[in-house]
Structure formats: structure tokens, C-alpha cells
Amino acid sequence: MGAHPYAPAELHLPGYVPLHLSQLDILAVYLGTSVFVLLSVWLVSGCIRRLSKLDRLLMCWWAFTGLTHLLIEGPFVFTPDFFSKNSPNFFDELWKEYSKGDSRYVARDTATVTVEGITAVLEGPASLLAVYAIASGKSYSHILQFTVCLGQLYGCLVYFITAYLDGFNFWVSPFYFWAYFIGANSSWVVIPTLIAARSWKKICAAIHQSEKVKTK
């Protein structure tokens, strides 16, 4: 068994291949691509005059999170040997790096793979559909956003609770705990909570207005 940089040290990773890319290389590509996606959606959404700035920001978020679910979490789910590939691609390297903050990924923990699989297959396409729904003013926009947010929050709860129940010992240092385990996941707690609350209010207001019309 080759040596690996993950915790716990006794974690068995047969055939592990060390990272080819540096942390800086991986983060530069990831952050640069993310900024490109956000700016592109922001600029394109500006061509739709009826959209408010908040709607445009929501389109940016849903595009970012949808592509993250599909293009980053998807490859993790369907590439069980990513940590042992002799010719790894960028996504293999990204997950080997992220696993320094949560080794359940490189260990292929069944609960983690299941949550990520549901996220990639269901929430990824649904998030991109939300971009279209907002841009087109579809009536199901808020119901869709509320539903996907609940799914994301549920996934985060499972993610954090199972880590706690399994011993909270999956990161190699406090830096990786705060930067990767907490920092990289906090957006999918805070932002979905805010969006879900907004969509809930919009849905309730629409139902209330409909009921008022019916009683007239």
C-alpha cells in the first residue's frame, strides 16, 4: 500500500497515486472557472430587461451550483478509482485534494457517495432548469427553487451529521477542516436557506392572492 496524505493514517487506499497538480494549480483553475461562469451568466442575464438584479444573481447561483453538481460531483460518483489512476484528469486531482479535508471521499464512503450521487443526478439538472425558469418567468420557478433548496439542505445535514457520528476525524489539519470541510460547503447551507425562505414567502403570497380572488 502506497503512502497517502489523508486522515486517519491507517486508511487503506490500495494503488493510491499521489497528486500531480499543486494545491495552487487546482484552486486557480476551479476558482477561475467559477468566476467565469458567474460573470457570463450575469452579463447574459442583463439582456433580459424585466429581470431584477436579484433574479440575475439567482440565475448566477443556480448556474454555478448546477454545473458544480453535474461536472464536479458527477465525475466523483462515477469514477470509483479516481485516487489510483496513473493518468488522472483535473477532476481526479480536485477530489484527491479535497479529500485532505474529508477523506470519506477518497475512501469511497457509501453514505457520501450516495448523497453526492443524488445531488449530481437530480439536483444538478434541476438547478439548471431553475436558471431557465427564472429567465423565462415560469410559474413553477419558486416551487422548483424551494424543492431543490430543501434537497441541498438535506444533503448538507446528512453530510455533516454522518461526519460527526463517524468520529469527526477525516481532515489532516485545522486548515483543511475550516477551508474545505466547512468553508467549501457553507455556501450550500446559507444560500439555499435564504432562497428557500424567499420562495416560501412568494408561494404563500401567490396562494393567498388566489384565494382572495376566488372569494370575491
N, C-alpha and C positions, 0 to 999 in steps of 0.2 A: 504494500500500500504506500503510495506516494504521500509525502508530507503536504499538509494543506494549512491555510491561514485562518481556519474557522474555529468557532467555539461550539460545543466543547471539544477539547483536543482529541478526545477518543472517538470522535465522529468518524465513521467508516465510509470512505469515498474511494472505492476501487477505480484505478485508472485516472485519478484526478490529474488534469493538465493545468499548470499554473497560468495565470493571466498573461496575455501577450501585450495588452494595452495598459497604459498607466491610468491611475485614477483621474488625472487631469484630462487625458485624451477622451476618456469615456464621458466625463461630465461636460466637457466642452461640446462634444457632438450632441449629447442629449439636450442640454440647455439651449444650445444654438438652434437646434431643430424646433424645440418647443416655442422659442421666441418667434421663429419664422412662421410657424403655424398660427400663433396668436395674432401677429401683425397682419398676416394675409387675410384671415377671416375678418379682422377689424376693418381693414381697408375695403374689402369686397362688400361687407355688410353696410358700409357707408353709402353705397349706391342705391340702397333701398330707403327712400326718404321717410317713409312712415315709421320706421323703426326708431325707438328711443335709444339713448346711449346705454341704458340698462339692458335692453334687448340685444344690442350688439355685443355687450360684454358677456351675456349669457350664451350667445352663439359661439363666442371665442372659447368659453369654458367647455361647452358641450363638444365642440370640435376637438379640443385638446384631450379631454377625458375619453372621448370615444376612440380616438386614434391610439391613445395610451393603452386602453383595454384591448384593442384589436392587434396592434402592431408590436406591442412590448409584452403584455401579459399573455397574449395568444401564443407566441413562439415558446415561452417558458412552459406552458401547459403541454404543448405537443412536441417538445424536444426533451425527453427524459434524460438523454445522455449529454446535455449541454456542457456539463463540467468536465467531461472526459474526451471531448472532440479534439483531435490533433490539429484540425484546421477550423478553429472557431470563428463564427461571424461576430458582428458587433453585438447582437442581442445576447449571444452566449457570454461574451465578455461582460456585458452590463449586468447580467444576473449573477455572475461569479463575483463581481464587485459588490453588488447589493447584498449578497449573502454574508458579507462581513458584518452586516447589521442585523441579519436574520438568517441563520444557517439552515432554517427549515426549508428554504428554497433549494439550496444545493443538496440537501438531504432528501428532497422529494417527499416531504411530509404530506400524508394523504389529505388531511384537512385543508392544508394550504393549497395544494393542487386543485382540490375540489372547488374551493372558493374562487380561485383565480380562473378556473375553467368556466364556471357560471358567469363570472364577470366578463370574460372575453367573449363568450358565445352569445349571451343575452344582452348584457348592459352595453357592450361596445356598439353593436348596430343600433340599439335603442337610443344611445346618446347622439349618434349621427342623425338619426331620424328627428331628434329634438331640434337640431340645427335647422333642418328643413321646415319643421313645424313652426318654429319662431319666424323664420324668414317668410313663410307663406301665410302666416296668420291663421293656422289651422285651429279648429275648435278643440281639438284634443291636446293641444300644446301643454297646458298646465297639468292635465291628468297624466300625460306621459312623463313630464319632468318630475312630478311628485312621485310617481311609481319608481322611476329609475333612482331617484334620490334615496328612497326607502331601501332599495336593493343595495345601494352603495353603503349606506349606514349599517345595514345588517351585516354586510360583508366585513366592514371595519370592526364591528363588535365581535364577530366570530374570530377575526384575526388577532385582536388584542386579548380577548378573554382566553383563547386557547394557548397563547404565548404565556400568559400568567399561570394557567393551570399546569402547563408542561414544565414550569420551573424558571421561566424568565432568564435563561442563560444562553441566548442564541447570538450574542454580539461579542466582538473581540475587544471592545473598549467603550468607555462612555461616549467618545466622539461618534462612533458608528451607531450607538443607541440613539443619540439625540439627532444626528444628521440624517440617518437612514430610517431607522425603525419609527421614530416619532416624526421627524421633520418631513420626510418624503410621503408620509401617509396623512399628515394633519389636514392637508387640503381637502381630502375626501371625507373628512368629518365636518369641518367648519362650513365649507361652501355648500355641500348638499343639505346641511341643516338649514341654512339661510334660504336656499332655493325652495326647499320643501315647505317652509313656513310661508313664503310668499305665494307659492302655488296653492297652498291650502286656503289662504285668505281669498285668492282670486276665485277658486272653485266655489267656496261658500257664498261669496258675494253674487256669483252668477246664478246659483240655485235660489238664493233669497230673492233676487230680482225676478227670476222666472216665476216663483210662487206668488209674488206680488201682482204680476201681470195676469196670472190665472184667476186671482180672486177679484179682479176688477170687473 
